[in-house]
Amino acid sequence: MTDESAQAEAGTAEGQGPVEIDEELARHLENKREELFEKFDIRDAFPPEVLEEAEQRTTDVQEEIQSEVDERRDLREKTAFTVDPIDAQDFDDALSIDVRDDEIVLWVHIADVTHYVNPETAMWSEAVERGNTVYLPAYTVHMLPPILAETVCSLVPEEDRLAHTVEMHLDPETLSYETIEIYKSVIQSDERLTYTQAENRLDDPDAPLHDDLSAVWELADSMHEQRKEDGSLVLNPKRDRAHTIIEECMLKANKAVTHELMWDRGVEAMYRVHPQPAPEEWDEALQEIQELDGVSIPGSAWDDPRKAVNATLEQAPARQLDKIQWAVMKVMPRAKYMNDPFGGHHALNFEIYGHFTSPIRRLSDLINHWIVYTNDVPEDLVALCDRASERQQKAEKCEREYKQFLEEVGLDPAAVNNRGIEVVEE
């Protein structure tokens, strides 16, 4: 991509540049954040010993990676790339694909965070305290020290990095797993793409990575359509190709890992369980949707509420999409982490599901990396599941209240989130 097109993308993403506020409003926002952090017990600053430990783990990075090569699969020659938002500060997943005559091989490479953060470290204890990264508009409270997350744990292009790779051999017709391998690797990402760049590359046959992106898009689109046919709830039917690629590939990798843990190893892990609403609650939601102006649920879809919602969202006027989504969200129970996958994930319609692809920002993924690597389950796994569920709930409430406050003081949360904030002197 040329510098001009990169700048054009940045301009598009940032609108008219950062949202400008005065110093007084900046103080109000800071005070509100501090109030919310106290209310929801969110730790903003890292203890000195955690920062010191993180800094020590970022020294002599390349020497350490070289010392690991013989113990891992060397995938540095394999084409790999990351796709993230334009303002992403760390890149924790990269993709590779190979379409063969009789199979499709998809590699999802995840930053090997547990090489640096393990139960013997202060960073691990701090991650358990935090539970996840909290994303407020224009302000982030990290689970791991940024000095670690944004350096050795970030799959930056043209640098060797330690990864935990999920290699999936898929049947080209059914997209089912023929084989699943999970192993430690060394990779080198060829390029860091933003979502807009990935979209542009898909449209340009002469662009670098076009063939790989086209192959992974075709696979992701097929996986997406298959999920819908199987009854997976899709509340955002208008997602672009780049987002669909990442969403579907991460779902496929997460599902592969937790199937491996449950079926092949029979071990406990941090599974993501999403109970289903009671039948009468689903009926209530569908009735509310049916009564919306210009909306009609196809008669053939009523038997499965998830398929009914999917079909309706695809045909409904744009002005009603938020109301349809809200009608569904009101009756949905909260998903939670459990040491047993019993009950499955209702919204995704997966019998077994868990998280693996975001160990930089979620405690559940970090712990599942450790279980996959050691085949050893932490003694306090049930307490860790409860902790992760509680911290996620508090993070969501904090984010919601902060966005409400931004609206109260006349700021658009979406604009602040997309463009950032600049404090101007009065």
C-alpha positions as CSV (number, residue, x, y, z in Angstrom):
1,M,0.0,0.0,0.0
2,T,1.3,3.5,-0.9
3,D,1.9,6.2,1.7
4,E,-0.9,8.2,0.1
5,S,-3.5,5.4,0.4
6,A,-2.4,4.7,4.0
7,Q,-2.9,8.3,4.8
8,A,-6.3,8.2,3.1
9,E,-7.3,5.3,5.2
10,A,-6.1,7.0,8.3
11,G,-8.1,10.1,7.4
12,T,-11.2,8.0,6.8
13,A,-10.9,6.2,10.1
14,E,-10.2,9.4,12.0
15,G,-12.8,11.5,10.4
16,Q,-11.9,15.2,11.0
17,G,-9.0,14.3,13.3
18,P,-9.2,13.9,17.1
19,V,-12.2,15.2,19.1
20,E,-11.1,18.4,20.7
21,I,-12.0,19.2,24.3
22,D,-10.9,21.8,26.7
23,E,-8.8,21.3,29.9
24,E,-11.9,21.5,32.2
25,L,-13.7,18.8,30.3
26,A,-10.6,16.7,30.3
27,R,-10.5,16.9,34.1
28,H,-14.2,15.9,34.3
29,L,-13.5,12.8,32.2
30,E,-10.5,11.9,34.3
31,N,-12.5,12.3,37.5
32,K,-15.3,10.1,36.0
33,R,-12.9,7.4,35.1
34,E,-11.4,7.4,38.6
35,E,-14.9,7.2,40.1
36,L,-15.8,4.3,37.9
37,F,-12.5,2.5,38.5
38,E,-13.2,2.7,42.2
39,K,-16.8,1.6,41.8
40,F,-15.9,-1.4,39.8
41,D,-12.6,-2.2,41.5
42,I,-10.6,-1.7,38.3
43,R,-6.8,-1.3,38.7
44,D,-5.4,1.3,36.4
45,A,-1.7,1.6,37.4
46,F,0.5,-1.4,37.6
47,P,2.5,-2.2,40.8
48,P,6.2,-1.4,40.4
49,E,7.2,-5.1,40.7
50,V,5.0,-6.1,37.8
51,L,6.4,-3.3,35.6
52,E,9.9,-4.3,36.6
53,E,9.3,-7.9,35.7
54,A,7.7,-7.0,32.4
55,E,10.7,-4.8,31.5
56,Q,13.1,-7.6,32.3
57,R,11.2,-9.9,29.9
58,T,11.6,-7.5,27.1
59,T,15.4,-7.5,27.1
60,D,17.5,-9.6,24.7
61,V,14.3,-10.6,22.8
62,Q,15.9,-11.9,19.6
63,E,18.6,-13.9,21.4
64,E,15.9,-15.6,23.5
65,I,13.8,-16.3,20.4
66,Q,16.8,-17.8,18.6
67,S,17.4,-20.1,21.6
68,E,13.8,-21.4,21.3
69,V,13.9,-22.2,17.6
70,D,15.2,-25.8,17.9
71,E,12.4,-26.6,20.4
72,R,9.6,-25.3,18.2
73,R,8.3,-25.6,14.7
74,D,10.0,-23.0,12.6
75,L,7.3,-21.4,10.5
76,R,9.2,-18.2,9.6
77,E,9.1,-19.0,5.9
78,K,5.4,-19.4,5.8
79,T,3.4,-16.4,4.6
80,A,1.5,-14.9,7.6
81,F,-0.3,-11.6,8.2
82,T,-2.2,-9.8,10.9
83,V,-5.5,-7.8,10.4
84,D,-6.5,-5.3,13.1
85,P,-8.1,-2.0,13.7
86,I,-6.1,1.0,12.6
87,D,-5.5,2.1,16.2
88,A,-4.5,-1.4,17.5
89,Q,-1.5,-1.3,19.8
90,D,-0.8,-5.0,19.9
91,F,-1.3,-7.8,17.4
92,D,-2.0,-11.1,19.0
93,D,-3.1,-13.2,16.1
94,A,-1.8,-13.9,12.6
95,L,-3.2,-16.1,9.7
96,S,-1.7,-18.4,7.1
97,I,-3.6,-20.5,4.6
98,D,-2.9,-23.2,2.0
99,V,-5.7,-24.4,-0.4
100,R,-4.8,-27.9,-1.6
101,D,-6.6,-30.3,-3.9
102,D,-8.1,-32.4,-1.1
103,E,-8.0,-30.1,1.9
104,I,-7.8,-26.5,3.2
105,V,-5.1,-25.9,5.8
106,L,-5.7,-22.9,8.1
107,W,-3.0,-21.8,10.5
108,V,-4.0,-19.3,13.3
109,H,-0.9,-18.1,15.1
110,I,-1.5,-16.7,18.6
111,A,1.1,-14.7,20.5
112,D,2.8,-17.1,23.0
113,V,2.1,-15.0,26.1
114,T,2.6,-17.8,28.6
115,H,6.2,-18.0,27.5
116,Y,6.6,-14.7,29.4
117,V,3.6,-14.8,31.8
118,N,3.2,-18.0,33.8
119,P,1.8,-18.8,37.3
120,E,5.2,-18.1,38.9
121,T,5.3,-14.5,37.8
122,A,3.9,-11.3,39.3
123,M,2.4,-10.5,35.9
124,W,0.2,-13.6,36.1
125,S,-1.1,-12.7,39.6
126,E,-1.8,-9.2,38.3
127,A,-3.6,-10.6,35.3
128,V,-5.8,-12.7,37.6
129,E,-6.6,-9.5,39.6
130,R,-7.6,-7.6,36.4
131,G,-9.3,-10.4,34.5
132,N,-9.3,-8.6,31.2
133,T,-8.4,-5.4,29.3
134,V,-11.0,-2.7,29.8
135,Y,-11.7,-0.7,26.6
136,L,-13.2,2.8,27.2
137,P,-13.5,5.3,24.4
138,A,-10.0,6.8,24.0
139,Y,-8.7,5.1,27.2
140,T,-7.5,1.5,27.8
141,V,-6.8,-0.3,31.0
142,H,-4.6,-3.2,30.1
143,M,-4.6,-6.7,31.6
144,L,-0.8,-7.0,30.9
145,P,1.8,-4.3,31.0
146,P,1.9,-2.6,27.6
147,I,5.7,-2.7,27.6
148,L,5.3,-6.5,27.3
149,A,2.0,-6.7,25.3
150,E,3.1,-4.2,22.7
151,T,6.6,-5.6,22.2
152,V,7.6,-9.3,22.5
153,C,3.9,-10.4,22.6
154,S,2.9,-8.5,19.6
155,L,3.2,-10.2,16.2
156,V,4.8,-7.2,14.5
157,P,5.8,-7.6,10.9
158,E,9.3,-8.7,9.8
159,E,10.4,-9.7,13.3
160,D,10.7,-13.2,14.7
161,R,8.1,-13.9,17.3
162,L,7.1,-16.8,19.6
163,A,3.6,-18.2,18.9
164,H,1.2,-20.8,19.8
165,T,-0.2,-22.1,16.5
166,V,-3.5,-23.9,15.8
167,E,-3.1,-25.8,12.6
168,M,-6.4,-27.0,11.1
169,H,-6.8,-29.3,8.2
170,L,-10.4,-28.8,6.9
171,D,-12.5,-30.8,4.5
172,P,-13.1,-28.4,1.6
173,E,-16.8,-29.5,1.2
174,T,-18.0,-29.8,4.8
175,L,-15.4,-27.5,6.4
176,S,-15.1,-30.0,9.3
177,Y,-11.8,-30.7,11.0
178,E,-9.8,-33.6,9.5
179,T,-6.9,-33.0,11.9
180,I,-6.1,-30.4,14.5
181,E,-2.6,-29.7,15.8
182,I,-1.7,-27.2,18.5
183,Y,2.0,-26.5,19.0
184,K,4.6,-23.9,19.9
185,S,6.1,-22.1,16.9
186,V,8.3,-19.3,15.7
187,I,6.7,-17.1,13.0
188,Q,7.5,-13.9,11.2
189,S,4.5,-11.9,10.1
190,D,4.9,-10.5,6.5
191,E,2.6,-7.5,7.0
192,R,0.4,-5.7,9.5
193,L,-2.9,-4.9,7.7
194,T,-5.7,-2.7,9.0
195,Y,-9.2,-3.7,8.2
196,T,-9.4,-1.1,5.4
197,Q,-6.1,-2.2,3.9
198,A,-7.3,-5.8,3.9
199,E,-10.5,-4.7,2.1
200,N,-8.5,-2.7,-0.5
201,R,-6.2,-5.7,-1.1
202,L,-9.1,-8.0,-1.7
203,D,-10.3,-5.6,-4.5
204,D,-6.8,-5.3,-6.1
205,P,-5.6,-8.5,-7.9
206,D,-2.1,-7.0,-8.2
207,A,-1.8,-6.1,-4.5
208,P,0.6,-8.0,-2.1
209,L,-1.1,-10.8,-0.2
210,H,-4.2,-10.6,-2.5
211,D,-4.2,-14.3,-3.2
212,D,-3.9,-15.3,0.5
213,L,-6.5,-12.8,1.5
214,S,-8.9,-14.0,-1.2
215,A,-8.4,-17.6,-0.2
216,V,-9.0,-16.9,3.5
217,W,-12.0,-14.7,2.7
218,E,-13.6,-17.4,0.6
219,L,-13.1,-19.9,3.5
220,A,-14.4,-17.4,6.1
221,D,-17.5,-16.6,4.0
222,S,-18.2,-20.3,3.6
223,M,-17.8,-20.8,7.4
224,H,-20.0,-17.9,8.1
225,E,-22.8,-19.1,5.9
226,Q,-22.5,-22.6,7.4
227,R,-22.7,-21.3,10.9
228,K,-26.0,-19.5,10.0
229,E,-27.4,-22.6,8.4
230,D,-26.5,-24.6,11.5
231,G,-28.4,-22.1,13.7
232,S,-25.7,-19.8,15.0
233,L,-27.1,-16.4,15.9
234,V,-25.6,-13.6,13.7
235,L,-26.7,-10.2,15.1
236,N,-24.5,-8.2,12.7
237,P,-25.3,-9.3,9.2
238,K,-23.6,-6.4,7.5
239,R,-20.0,-7.0,8.7
240,D,-17.4,-6.4,6.0
241,R,-15.1,-9.0,4.5
242,A,-12.0,-8.2,6.7
243,H,-14.0,-8.4,9.9
244,T,-15.6,-11.6,8.8
245,I,-12.2,-13.1,8.1
246,I,-11.0,-12.5,11.6
247,E,-14.2,-13.4,13.3
248,E,-14.7,-16.7,11.5
249,C,-11.0,-17.8,11.7
250,M,-10.8,-17.0,15.5
251,L,-14.1,-18.9,16.1
252,K,-12.7,-21.9,14.2
253,A,-9.5,-21.8,16.2
254,N,-11.2,-21.4,19.5
255,K,-13.6,-24.2,18.8
256,A,-10.7,-26.5,17.6
257,V,-8.7,-25.9,20.8
258,T,-11.6,-26.6,23.2
259,H,-12.6,-29.7,21.2
260,E,-9.1,-30.9,21.6
261,L,-9.1,-30.2,25.3
262,M,-12.5,-31.8,25.9
263,W,-12.6,-34.8,23.5
264,D,-9.0,-35.7,23.0
265,R,-7.6,-34.9,26.4
266,G,-10.6,-34.9,28.6
267,V,-9.3,-32.1,30.7
268,E,-11.1,-29.2,32.5
269,A,-10.4,-25.8,31.0
270,M,-12.1,-22.4,30.9
271,Y,-15.0,-23.1,28.7
272,R,-17.4,-20.4,27.6
273,V,-21.0,-21.4,28.4
274,H,-24.0,-19.5,27.2
275,P,-27.4,-20.8,28.5
276,Q,-30.5,-20.5,26.3
277,P,-33.4,-18.2,27.1
278,A,-36.6,-19.9,28.2
279,P,-39.0,-20.7,25.3
280,E,-41.5,-18.0,26.5
281,E,-38.7,-15.4,26.6
282,W,-37.8,-16.2,23.0
283,D,-41.5,-16.0,22.1
284,E,-41.6,-12.6,23.7
285,A,-38.6,-11.4,21.8
286,L,-39.9,-12.6,18.4
287,Q,-43.3,-11.1,19.1
288,E,-41.6,-7.7,19.8
289,I,-39.6,-8.0,16.6
290,Q,-42.7,-9.0,14.5
291,E,-44.6,-5.9,15.7
292,L,-41.8,-3.5,14.5
293,D,-42.8,-1.3,11.5
294,G,-41.6,-2.7,8.2
295,V,-40.4,-6.0,9.8
296,S,-41.7,-9.5,9.2
297,I,-40.3,-12.8,10.4
298,P,-40.3,-15.3,7.5
299,G,-42.8,-18.0,8.3
300,S,-40.4,-20.8,7.6
301,A,-38.0,-19.6,10.2
302,W,-40.2,-19.5,13.4
303,D,-39.2,-23.0,14.5
304,D,-35.7,-21.9,15.5
305,P,-35.6,-18.5,17.1
306,R,-31.9,-17.9,16.1
307,K,-32.6,-18.7,12.5
308,A,-35.7,-16.5,12.7
309,V,-33.6,-13.5,13.9
310,N,-30.9,-14.1,11.3
311,A,-33.5,-14.2,8.5
312,T,-35.3,-11.1,9.8
313,L,-32.1,-9.0,10.2
314,E,-31.1,-9.7,6.6
315,Q,-34.5,-8.4,5.3
316,A,-35.3,-5.7,7.8
317,P,-35.0,-1.9,7.2
318,A,-31.7,-0.5,8.5
319,R,-33.6,1.8,10.9
320,Q,-34.9,-1.3,12.7
321,L,-31.7,-3.3,13.1
322,D,-30.8,-1.8,16.6
323,K,-34.4,-2.5,17.9
324,I,-34.2,-6.1,16.7
325,Q,-30.8,-6.6,18.3
326,W,-32.0,-5.1,21.5
327,A,-35.1,-7.3,21.6
328,V,-32.8,-10.3,21.4
329,M,-30.2,-9.1,23.9
330,K,-32.9,-8.4,26.5
331,V,-33.8,-12.1,26.8
332,M,-30.3,-13.5,26.4
333,P,-28.8,-14.9,29.6
334,R,-25.2,-13.8,30.4
335,A,-22.5,-16.1,29.1
336,K,-20.0,-17.2,31.7
337,Y,-16.8,-19.2,32.1
338,M,-17.0,-22.7,33.6
339,N,-14.6,-25.6,34.1
340,D,-17.1,-27.9,32.3
341,P,-18.7,-27.1,28.9
342,F,-22.0,-28.7,29.8
343,G,-24.8,-26.6,28.2
344,G,-22.7,-25.4,25.3
345,H,-22.9,-22.0,23.7
346,H,-26.5,-21.2,22.7
347,A,-25.9,-18.1,20.6
348,L,-23.1,-19.7,18.6
349,N,-24.9,-23.1,18.6
350,F,-21.7,-24.8,19.6
351,E,-21.7,-27.8,21.8
352,I,-18.3,-26.9,23.2
353,Y,-16.6,-23.5,23.1
354,G,-13.9,-21.6,24.8
355,H,-11.4,-18.8,24.3
356,F,-7.8,-19.1,23.1
357,T,-7.1,-16.4,20.6
358,S,-6.7,-13.3,22.8
359,P,-4.3,-14.1,25.7
360,I,-3.1,-10.5,25.8
361,R,-6.5,-9.1,26.8
362,R,-8.4,-12.0,28.4
363,L,-7.6,-14.1,31.4
364,S,-9.5,-17.1,30.1
365,D,-7.3,-17.3,27.0
366,L,-4.2,-16.9,29.0
367,I,-5.2,-19.8,31.3
368,N,-6.3,-22.0,28.4
369,H,-2.8,-21.5,26.7
370,W,-1.2,-22.7,30.0
371,I,-3.5,-25.8,30.1
372,V,-2.9,-26.6,26.4
373,Y,0.9,-26.3,26.9
374,T,1.3,-28.1,30.3
375,N,-1.8,-30.4,30.2
376,D,-2.1,-29.4,33.8
377,V,-5.2,-27.7,35.2
378,P,-4.8,-25.0,37.9
379,E,-6.1,-26.1,41.3
380,D,-8.2,-23.0,41.6
381,L,-9.7,-23.3,38.1
382,V,-13.3,-22.9,39.3
383,A,-12.4,-19.7,41.2
384,L,-10.5,-18.4,38.1
385,C,-13.6,-19.0,36.0
386,D,-15.8,-17.1,38.5
387,R,-13.1,-14.3,38.6
388,A,-13.0,-14.0,34.8
389,S,-16.8,-13.9,34.6
390,E,-17.1,-11.3,37.3
391,R,-14.3,-9.0,35.8
392,Q,-15.9,-9.2,32.4
393,Q,-19.3,-8.1,33.8
394,K,-17.7,-5.2,35.7
395,A,-15.7,-4.1,32.6
396,E,-18.9,-4.0,30.5
397,K,-20.8,-2.0,33.1
398,C,-17.9,0.4,33.4
399,E,-17.7,0.9,29.7
400,R,-21.5,1.4,29.5
401,E,-21.5,4.0,32.3
402,Y,-18.5,5.9,30.8
403,K,-20.2,6.1,27.4
404,Q,-23.4,7.4,29.1
405,F,-21.3,10.1,30.8
406,L,-19.7,11.1,27.5
407,E,-23.1,11.6,26.0
408,E,-24.2,13.6,29.1
409,V,-21.3,16.1,28.6
410,G,-22.1,16.4,24.8
411,L,-19.5,14.0,23.4
412,D,-20.2,11.2,20.8
413,P,-18.7,8.0,22.3
414,A,-18.3,6.5,18.8
415,A,-16.4,9.5,17.5
416,V,-14.2,9.6,20.7
417,N,-13.5,5.9,20.3
418,N,-12.7,6.1,16.6
419,R,-10.8,9.4,16.5
420,G,-9.4,9.8,20.0
421,I,-9.2,13.0,22.1
422,E,-7.0,16.1,21.9
423,V,-7.0,18.5,24.8
424,V,-6.7,22.1,23.6
425,E,-5.6,25.0,25.8
426,E,-8.3,27.5,26.8
